Amino acid sequence: MKVLGFSHITLNVSNLERSLDFYCNSLKMKLRHKGKTDAYLEWGTAWICLIQGNNLGSLEQGNAGLDHVAFYISEEDFQEAVEQIKKLNITIVRGPVQRGRGWSINFLDPDGIELELHTSNLDERMKVWI
């Protein structure tokens, strides 16, 4: 697979407004989109998606925190990567599916950590929200 780099992290949060205050005001991330239960933030060349869960418990219960890690891959190499994931019988949890203006496939590592290959960038994702 010809992964081009890190794309984004999606975090499950218990309170979107509190998290936005922290990420935007304390860490000075740039708010690019705010929905009812999600927000997209930019920090240098990386981006972060915050998703507020309805039934999040404490961190000890394993509900808040990391949702998944995404890696950037070109559209030209995406289908080959999908076929490789399928051939290796890796557990796919979503996709391949078009999200925004790019393609994604989400799959699990041996410990159940969700990984994503994604073909677009934050600017392309924001075109869907505008």
N, C-alpha and C positions, 0 to 999 in steps of 0.2 A: 504494500500500500504506500502510496506517495503522499503522506500527510505533509501539509505545508506549514503547520504550526498550531499553536493554541488558539482556540476560538473564544469560548466563554465558559463561565461557571453559572449554574442555576442553583440558588439557595432557597430552601424552604424556611420561611420565617413565620413567627407566631403573630407579629403585629407589623403590618406594612408601613404604617406611618412612623412608628418608632424606628424601624430599620432605615427608612428613607432619611430621617433626621440624622442618624449616625453616619450613613454612607455619604450623604450629600453635604451635610454641615461639618461633620468631624473630619471625614476623609477627603472631602472636596471632590467627590465624583460628580460627573455631569449627568443630570436627569435627562434622558432622551424620550421616555414614554412612561406614562402612569395610567394604568387601568384600574378596575375595581379591586382586583386581587393580585396584580402583577406590576412590575416596574422594570424598565431597562435603564441601566446606568453605564456610563462610559468612563474609563480610567486609563488614559494613555491609549494604547492600541488594543487593550483588552476590554471586554464588556461583561457585565454581570446582570443576570436576571434574578429578581426577587419574586418569589411566589408565596403569597400568604395562604397557609392551609387552614381549613376550618376546624380540624380536629387535632391540632398539634398539641402534644403534651410537653413534658419537660425534655431537656436534652438527654437525660438519662434514659428516657423511653425511646430514643433514637428517631424521633420524628422531625425535629428541627435540625437544620444544618444542610449539608451538601445534598443536592438532588442528583446532579450529574455533571460530568466534565465533558466538554465538547472540543473536538479538534477540527481544524480547517483542512479541507481537501478540495481539490479542483473538481469541477463538474466532469471534466474529461476522464478523471481517474475514479470517480464515484462508483460507477456500475461494476468495475473490476473489483473494487474493495467489497462491495455488497456480495458479489459472487464468492469471494474468498471467505468472507464471514460465514456464508451459508455452507460452503464446502467443508469448513472446519467444525460445523455443527455448533457454532457459538449461539447461545440463547439470544434471540432478537426480541426486544420488548416493544419496539415501535418502528414501523417503516419497512422498507424505504417509503418515505412520504415527502411530498413537497410542503415545506413550511416557509411562509413568507415567499421570497423569490428564490429560495434555494432548496436543496434536497437534504434530507437527514435520514440517518438510520441510528437507532439506539440499541445497544446490546450490553450484556453483562459480562464482567470479568469473573474469574473463578470464585471470588468472595462475594459476588452479587453487587459489586459497585457498577453503577450505570455509566457507560461511556457513549459518546455520540460522535459520528462523523457528520460534518455540516459543510455545505458548499457555498454559503454566502457569508457576508459580513454584516456588521451592525447597520451600516447605511442602507443596505438592501432590505434588512428586516424592518427598519423604520418606515420604508416606503409603503409598507402594508398598513401601518398604523396611522399614517397621515391622511 
